[in-house]
Amino acid sequence: MKKEKIIIANWKMKLNLAETLKLAKEIKEKFKNLNKGKIVVCPNFISLIEINKILKNNPVKFGAQDVFWEGKGAYTGEISPEMLVESGCEYVIIGHSERRKFMMENYEIIHKEIKAVLKQKKLTPIICIGENWDERKTDRRDFVLFDQLQQALSGIDITDNQNIIIAYEPIWAIGSGTAIEPSEAEYAHKIIKLTLNDMFGIKTVKENFRIIYGGSITNDNVNGFINLDNLDGMLVGGASLDAEEFYKIAKIILRD
Ligand code: PGA
């Protein structure tokens, strides 16, 4: 049986509070008859409490864009998994390449964040991996994906009902306006699946993991990605800032 597809919107730091709430309301309206698949929006931190009011008991869910690995304490500027749950979040993006680039996050940090989130139990982590252009050009992608997964997830126990999403986001495609070839995504997703199978066993991967693609997905190019065997959904940045565009993308993926 195929997994229910998930389409996640990453709004990054692109909208202020008023713009965020407006978009959330538009998306809620568009998806009011959603009866298949999962839709998740990830706004900035300051919008979470208000978004919770808009999306309470709604089929559209929401998540945060980052989390810290401790539960409480002297960690100025940080937000814990418990706090995210308190705000109503059900998902959290971990290790986005923009955090790796601008905040110097590495997979040691990402590993700690994943551990903390899984300990909390009420959040689904969306773990970002993916090679940069130099690694792609020099044919190191397979190793990079393997290595990132190992660093992120080694020694982590997955309990029966814990869901984990791996977002394959080739860094060179993010925000570039051009997605990678669907066949390349399928290849990378296979590498990811095989690595996870080795680490956690086929049954756990089948039941607990989803592998999704992110990087310049639009309503124009998403068609090529449906029907891929190892694609369980999308992480959409720029194109998710327009409710109609995001809705069209989701509709195409969910048609599959
Ligand atoms: P993009 O962003 O769709 O604008 O390329 C995707 C992401 O960074 O998650």
Residues whose N, C-alpha, C, O or C-beta is under 5 A from the ligand:
A	BS01	PGA	N10 A173 I174 G175 S176 G214 G215 S216 I217 L235 V236 G237 G238 A239
